[in-house]
Amino acid sequence: MVERLPKSRGVEVIIYQLIKASTSVAANYRAACRAKSRADFINKLKIVEEESDESLFWLEFIAELNLMDNKLLENLLKEANELVAIFTAAVKTSKNKS
């Protein structure tokens, strides 16, 4: 998806931030799955929630700036929203079980 974005210095920053946040979701989710305690799990899952929300922000930012055809972004935005909702619910559920 990022390969389809226009080439410019400003867009490079956006791409970098999006890639950083989205790969952090995966890495921190893996870390959460290997948590040493419930508190450790919740802390790591909260990072996943924050990074998934940041990824969503950058996708919305790309859409707002019309850097890409919004039809191409629709599915990514939908999936990103769903992931934020899933991780938010998981954090709430985990906190309630503590």
TIROTOR-295859 format. One line per field, with one value per residue: residue number from 0; residue in one letter; x, y, z of N, C-alpha, C in turn. Coordinates in steps of 0.2 Angstrom, whole numbers, plus 2048, in hexadecimal, padded with zeros to 3 digits. Last residue first. Example, Ala and Ser with C-alpha at 12.3 -4.5 7.8 and 13.67 -1.06 7.14 Angstrom:
REM TIROTOR-295859
pos	c(1 0)
code	c(S A)
neast	c(840 842)
nnorth	c(7F5 7E4)
nup	c(823 827)
caeast	c(844 83E)
canorth	c(7FB 7EA)
caup	c(824 827)
ceast	c(840 842)
cnorth	c(800 7F0)
cup	c(827 827)
END
This chain:
REM TIROTOR-295859
pos	c(97 96 95 94 93 92 91 90 89 88 87 86 85 84 83 82 81 80 79 78 77 76 75 74 73 72 71 70 69 68 67 66 65 64 63 62 61 60 59 58 57 56 55 54 53 52 51 50 49 48 47 46 45 44 43 42 41 40 39 38 37 36 35 34 33 32 31 30 29 28 27 26 25 24 23 22 21 20 19 18 17 16 15 14 13 12 11 10 9 8 7 6 5 4 3 2 1 0)
code	c(S K N K S T K V A A T F I A V L E N A E K L L N E L L K N D M L N L E A I F E L W F L S E D S E E E V I K L K N I F D A R S K A R C A A R Y N A A V S T S A K I L Q Y I I V E V G R S K P L R E V M)
neast	c(7D3 7C9 7C9 7D5 7D0 7C6 7CE 7D6 7CC 7C7 7D2 7D4 7C8 7C9 7D5 7D0 7C6 7CE 7D6 7CB 7C8 7D4 7D5 7CA 7CC 7D7 7D2 7C9 7D1 7E1 7EC 7EC 7E3 7E4 7DB 7E3 7EE 7E6 7E2 7EF 7F2 7E8 7EB 7F7 7F3 7EB 7F6 7FC 7F3 7F1 7FE 7FF 7F6 7FD 806 7FE 7F8 804 807 7FC 7FD 80E 817 812 811 807 80E 817 80E 80A 816 817 80B 80D 818 814 80D 816 81F 817 813 81F 823 818 81B 827 824 81C 826 82E 826 81D 80C 809 80B 813 80A 804)
nnorth	c(7D4 7D5 7E2 7E1 7D9 7E1 7EC 7E6 7E2 7EE 7F2 7E8 7EA 7F8 7F7 7EE 7F6 800 7F8 7F4 800 804 7FA 7FC 80A 80D 80D 817 823 823 82D 839 842 845 83B 82F 832 832 825 81F 824 81F 812 812 816 80B 802 807 806 7F7 7F4 7FA 7F1 7E5 7E8 7E9 7DD 7D4 7D9 7D5 7C7 7C3 7C2 7C0 7BC 7C4 7D0 7CE 7CE 7DB 7E1 7DE 7E3 7F1 7F4 7F5 801 80B 80A 80D 81A 821 81F 826 833 836 835 840 84A 847 83C 833 82C 81A 80D 808 806 7FA)
nup	c(8B6 8AD 8A9 8A1 897 891 88D 883 87A 875 86F 865 85E 859 851 848 842 83C 833 82A 825 81F 815 80E 809 801 7F4 7F5 7F6 7EE 7F8 7FE 804 811 816 814 81C 828 829 82B 837 840 83F 846 853 856 857 862 86C 86D 870 87D 883 883 88C 898 898 89A 8A7 8AE 8AD 8A8 89D 88C 87F 879 879 86F 864 865 862 854 84F 852 84B 83E 840 843 838 82D 831 831 823 81D 822 81C 80E 80D 80E 802 7F6 7EC 7F0 7F3 7F0 7FA 804 800)
caeast	c(7D8 7CA 7C3 7D5 7D6 7C4 7C8 7D9 7D1 7C3 7CF 7D9 7CA 7C4 7D5 7D5 7C4 7C9 7D9 7CF 7C3 7D1 7DA 7CA 7C6 7D8 7D8 7C7 7CE 7DA 7EA 7F3 7E2 7E8 7DA 7DC 7EF 7EA 7DD 7EA 7F6 7E9 7E5 7F7 7F7 7E8 7F1 800 7F5 7EC 7FC 803 7F4 7F7 809 802 7F4 7FF 80C 7FE 7F8 809 818 812 816 806 809 81A 812 805 814 81D 80D 807 818 818 809 810 821 81A 80E 81B 827 81A 814 826 829 819 821 831 828 823 811 809 807 816 80E 800)
canorth	c(7D5 7CE 7E0 7E6 7D7 7DB 7ED 7EA 7DD 7E9 7F6 7E9 7E4 7F6 7FB 7EC 7EF 801 7FB 7EF 7FC 808 7FB 7F6 808 80D 808 811 820 822 827 837 83F 849 842 830 831 838 82A 81D 826 826 814 810 81A 811 800 807 80C 7FC 7F2 7FC 7F8 7E6 7E7 7EF 7E3 7D3 7DA 7DC 7CB 7C4 7BE 7C4 7B9 7BD 7CF 7CE 7C8 7D6 7E2 7DC 7DC 7ED 7F4 7F0 7FB 809 80A 807 815 821 81D 81F 830 836 830 83A 84A 847 843 833 830 822 811 809 80C 800)
caup	c(8BB 8B0 8AD 8A7 89B 894 892 889 87E 879 874 86A 861 85D 857 84C 845 841 838 82E 828 824 81B 811 80C 808 7F6 7F4 7FC 7ED 7F5 7FB 7FD 80C 817 811 815 826 829 825 831 83F 83D 83F 84F 855 852 85B 86A 86B 86A 877 882 87E 885 896 897 894 8A1 8AE 8AA 8AC 8A3 892 883 879 87E 876 866 866 869 859 84E 854 853 840 83E 847 83F 82E 830 837 829 81B 823 823 811 80D 812 809 7F9 7EE 7EC 7F5 7EB 7F4 805 800)
ceast	c(7D5 7CF 7C4 7CF 7D6 7CA 7C7 7D4 7D4 7C7 7CB 7D7 7CF 7C5 7CF 7D6 7CA 7C7 7D4 7D3 7C6 7CC 7D7 7D0 7C7 7D2 7D9 7CC 7CB 7D6 7E3 7F2 7E8 7E7 7DE 7DA 7E8 7EC 7E0 7E5 7F2 7ED 7E5 7F1 7F7 7EC 7ED 7FB 7F8 7EE 7F6 801 7F9 7F5 803 805 7F8 7FB 808 803 7F9 803 813 813 817 80B 807 814 815 809 80E 81A 812 808 812 819 80E 80D 81C 81C 811 816 823 81E 815 820 828 81E 81D 82C 82A 825 818 80E 806 812 812 804)
cnorth	c(7D6 7CF 7D9 7E3 7DB 7D8 7E7 7EA 7E0 7E4 7F2 7ED 7E5 7EF 7F9 7F0 7ED 7FB 7FD 7F2 7F7 804 7FF 7F7 802 80B 808 80B 819 81F 827 830 83D 846 847 838 832 837 831 822 824 828 81C 812 818 816 807 806 80C 803 7F6 7FA 7FC 7ED 7E8 7EE 7E8 7DA 7D9 7DE 7D2 7C7 7BE 7BF 7BC 7B9 7C8 7CD 7C8 7CF 7DD 7DC 7DA 7E6 7F0 7EF 7F5 803 808 805 80E 81B 81C 81C 828 832 830 834 843 846 842 83B 831 826 818 80D 80E 806)
cup	c(8C2 8B6 8B0 8AC 8A1 899 895 88F 884 87D 879 870 866 861 85C 852 84A 845 83E 834 82D 828 821 817 811 80C 7FD 7F5 7FB 7F3 7F3 7F7 7FA 805 812 811 811 81F 826 824 82B 838 83B 83C 848 851 851 856 863 869 868 871 87D 87E 881 88E 895 893 89A 8A8 8A9 8A9 8A8 898 88A 87E 87F 87B 86D 868 86A 860 854 854 855 848 83F 846 844 835 830 836 82F 821 822 825 819 80F 813 80E 800 7F0 7EF 7F1 7ED 7EF 7FE 800)
END
